[in-house]
Amino acid sequence: MIAGAGNCVLRSENRTMQRRGALHALYAALLHAEVSLCRHLFPVFPTEALLHIEEFEAILPEIVQHGKEREPEVVWCEHSYLYPLAARVQRLFPKARLVCNAHNVESKLQERNAQLMKSPRAQQWLRMESAILKAWEKKMLSAADLVFCCSEADARLLHEVAPRGKARIEVVPNGVDTEHFQPGSRASTDPTLLFSGSAGYGPNDDAVAWLAKDILPLIRRAVSGCRLCLAGSKAAIHWGRFADGDPMIEVASDAPDMRPWFAKASVCLVPLRSGGGTRLKVLEAMSMGRAVVSTSIGAEGIEALPDLHLLIADTPESFARAVIELLQNEHKREAIARAARALVCNRYDWNILMPRAMGLLAEVCWPQI
């Protein structure tokens, strides 16, 4: 009798799951149809562009007035998701060159974010957003004269988006002010870990949750007294809950200067499972002479060699082992930190990168000079 009742319950649960699956599939199909219809009827803007439309409309009269006084030679688009707004400016000044600074391949970024979502509706929404972004990236690459991207990996992805786009795609990596971010005093002898970044940004929030839930407990089993600092803009709002009841986790919110926090750290952590472009947090930590443990995605686009300039790990267990190794092996930790500092000074210093960027800009926008 009990077994029969159990079977009935299982069959009921299976039917419920099937109904939910069917509803999710129907929702996804309706959302896909709605977005496809809207894209055929009128331009569907990426969400990020929609968030800035009000600001754009407010400054547009000023742009028009400046254009009457002196017609601009270059329309600069900061972030490819703002191209729908830059295109309106370009139509006002058709003689101007269009240059886009693509911090990320935004369509790929949202595709990765979708893979981290547990909710089927969230996954479908982000996939739709990825499709919208890809359509605008293709238009941008067909209209722009020059596109800057952060890495060779991003350059390849942009070429795949628009193989016949007219834009000249050039790689100028993110950089760091190595004079500002330079090694100071030795880190505290207490084992201290640092994660830095903007809170409220999806990939960073996911990284902090993954770190606190799955990685930090493994580290603490091997290293007693290990402290973790979560530092960044709006950190208290988004990450404060991870420090509740845990005196060994500190949240540093909206620090005016990150250097003291890097200086306290024994090891800097970059447990990103999503994102795009290259991460300033990696370059800043290296410039400060701090050893870094990162996922493959976190170190993407930076010409750093694993086990020489940083350690790479992609599972909670391997990430924790890498951190433990550096905390317990001072010689290796300092060797990696020195090699990392040399790398950023030779390859990622703004004093090296900016002349290249300005030379490319002049070559494309003022070839007659």
N, C-alpha and C positions, 0 to 999 in steps of 0.2 A: 504493500500500500504506500509506504513512504517512498520507495523507488519510483513507483508510478507517478506520485505527486511531483517528485523531483524532475522526472522526464517532462511532465507538463510545464513545469516552471521553465526548464531549458528551452522547450519549444516556443513558449511565450516570449522569452528573452530573445531568441533567434528571430522571431517574427518582428519584434520591436526594433532590433538592429537592422533588419532588412528594410523596414519602413523608413527608418532614419536615413539609411544609405540611399534609398530611392528619393527621399526629400532633398538630401544634399545634392544628388545628381541633378534633380529637377532645378534646384536653386542655381547650381553652376551653369546649367544650360540656359536658363532665363537671363542670368547676369551676362553671359557671353553674348546672347542674342541682343540684349539691350545695348551693350557697349558697341557691338558691331554695327547695329542700326544707327546709333548716335554718330559713330565715326563716319558713316556714309552721308549722314544728313548735314553735319557741321563738325568743325574741328573740336575734338575732345582734348582738353588740356590735361597735362599731368597734374596730379594733386599738388605738388610743390609749387607749380606755376600758378595754380588757382589761389593758393595761400598768399601770393604776392601781388595779385591783380589790383587790389585796392591801393596799395602803395604805388604801384606802377602808374595807375590812372592819376594819382595825386601829383606825381612829378612830370607827367607827360607834357603839360603846357610849358613847363620850364625847359624841357628838352627841345620842344618846337621853337621856343623863343631864342634859345642859344643857336639853333640851327639857322634861323633867319639872319642872325648877326654874323655867323661864320659857319658855313656848311662843314660838318664833321668829315674827317677823312677815314675814320675807323669807328665801327660799332663793335664794342667789346661785350661779349656775353659770358658772364661768370657763372658756370654750371650749365651743362647742356639742357637740363630740364627747364631753364628759363628761355630757351630759344623761341617758344611761341611769342614771348613778349619782345625779344630782340628782333624778331622778324617784322614786327609792326614798326619798330624804329628804322629798320633797314628799308622798308617801303617808303618811309618819309624821305630818306636820303639814299637814293639808289646808287649814287656814285661812290658811296663809302664802302670800304672793305669790311668784311665781317670776320671777326676773330673770336673763337670760342675757347675758353679755358675749361676743359672737361676734367673735373676733379675725379670723376668715376665714369665707368660705363654704366649709366643709371639703370638701364634695362637688365643688365646682368646682376646688379646689386639687388634689385627687387626680386629677381628670380631666385637668388640665394636666400633672401629673407623669407620667401614663401616656403622654402624647404624646411625652415625652422619652426613654422607655425603648426600647432597641434589642431587647430580648428580648420575643418575643410572650407568653411566660408572665408576665413582669413587667408588661407592658401589661394583660393580662387580669386579673391579681391587683388592680392598682390600679383598674381599671374596676369590679371587684366591690366593692372597698372604697368607691369613690365611690357606688355604688348603696346600700350599707349606710348610709353617712353621710347620703345624701339622705333615706332613709326616716326616720332619727332626727331630722334637721333638720325634717322635716315634722311629726313628733310634737311636737318642742320648740315649733315655731311655733303649734301648736294648743293647747299647754298653758300657755305662758308668758304673763305679763301684760305684760312689757316686754323687748325685745331691743335691746341696743346694738350697732351695727356701725360700721365705720371710715369708710365712704365711701358716696356715693350709688350707685355701681356695685354695691357689696355689698347695699345695701338693695333695689335692683331685682332682684338675683338671689334674695334671700330671699323677696320677694313672688312670684316665679315658682315657687319651691319649694312654697309653700303660699298660693295666692291667697285662700283663705278662712280662713286661720289667724287666731286671735283676738289674737295677740300684737301689741302696738303696737311698731312698728319705728322706732327713732330713730337718726339719724346723729350720733355724737360722734367726731370724728377723733382719731387718735393725736396726741399732743402732745410737746412738748419743754420742758425747763427752760431757757429762754433766758438766765437769769442764770448758770446753771452752764456751759452750752455757749455761750460767747461768744467773739468774735474776740480773739486775743491778738497775739502778734508775727507779722510777715509770714512767709510760708512760705519755706523754704530756696530759694535760687536754683537748686539742683540739681533737675532734673525728677523729682518723686517722686509716685507714684500710690498710692492707698490703696483697698483693699477691706476692709470690716469686716462682721462678722456672726457668727452662731453656726455653728461648724463641726459637721459631722454632720447638719445640716439639709439635706435633699435639694436644694431650690432653690439654696441657697448653695453647696453642693458642686458642683452642675452649673455655676453661674456662674463659680466659680474655675477649673474645668477648661476651660471655654470661653474664658475670659480668657487663661489661660496658653498654651493650644494655638493658638488661632485669632486672637486680638486683639493680644496683647503683641508677637509677632514683627513685625507690621505697624507698630506704633508705633516699635519700636526701629530700623526701617529709616530712619525720618525723624528720630528724636530720639536722638542718641547719649548714653550715660550715664544712660538712664532707669531709675529704680529702682521697684520694686513692693513694697509692704508688704501682707501678708495678715494681718489682725488679728482676733482673736475668741476666744471660749471654745473650748477643745480644738483650737485651730488647729494646733498642732504635730502632734497625732495624725492629723488628717485632711488637712492641707494641707502638711505638712512635705516630702513627696516633690517638690513643685513647686520647692522651693528647693535640692534636692540638685544639686550641681554648678553652681549658678547663683548667684554671689555678689551679683548685682543684685536678687535676690528675698529679702526678709526676712519671716520668720514671727513674729508677736508673739502669743503664746498666753496667754490668761487675764489680760490686762492689767487691773489694778484700776481704772485710770482711762484712758479712751480719748482724753481731750483732748490729751495730748502727741502722739498719733499723728495726730490730725486736724491739729494745729498744724504738723506736718512736711510735710503733703501739699500738693502743688501743685493736684492735681485728685483728687476722690473718684469712684470708679467703682461703678456699680450694674448690672452686666450680667446681670440676672436674666431667665431665660426661663420661669420658673414661679413660683408663689406666689400669695398672696392678701392681702386687707387692705391696709394701708399700711405702708411701711417706715420704721422708726425711724431706720435708718442714713441715709436721705435727709434727714430733718428735722434730725438731729444735725449732719450735715455742713453743711447750710445755716445752721444756727444758729451754727456755728463760723466762718462767713464763708468757706466753701470752695466753689469751683465744682464742679458735679456733672455727670457724663455718665451717663445711664441709658437702659435700654431702656424701651419703652412700658409693659411689665408692671412694671418696677421703680418707675416713677413713678406707677403707677395709684392713683387715689383721692386724690392730692395736687393741689390747685388751683394748679399751677405751669404757667406758660406757656412753651412751648419757645422757646429763643433769648432769653428774658428772665430767667427764674429758673434754668434749667438747659438742657442740650442733650440731645436724644432721638435715639437711633440703635438700629436693630434688626438690623443685619447686622455681621459682623466688620469689613468694609471701612468702612462708615459710622461705626461706633463708633470705630474707630481714627482716622479723619479728624477726628472731633469732638474727641478727646483731643489729637491733634497740634495742632489749631487753638488750643486753650486753652493748651497748653504754650508755643506760639510767639507768642501774642498776649496779652501781659500786660494790656493795656488791657481787652480783652473779658473776660478771666478775672476781673479785679477788678470789672468792672461787673456781671457775672452774680452774683458772690459778694455784692455789696452788695444787689442786688435780692432775692436769696434770703434773706438775713438779715432784710430788712424784711418779707418775706412771712411767715416763721415767727413773727416778733414780733407781727404784726398778726392772724394767723389761727390759729397752732398752739401758742401759749404755753399751758401748763397753767393758768395763772392766769385765762385766758379760758375755757378748755374745761370746767374742773371745776365752776364754778358752774352752767353749763348742765346738765351731767350730774346734779348733785345736785338741781337743780330738777325735772328730769324724773322722777327717782327718787321724790322727795317727792310729785309730782303723781299718780303712778300708785299708789304703795304707801300713802300717807297722805293721800288726797284730802280727808279731813274736817278736816285741820289748816289 
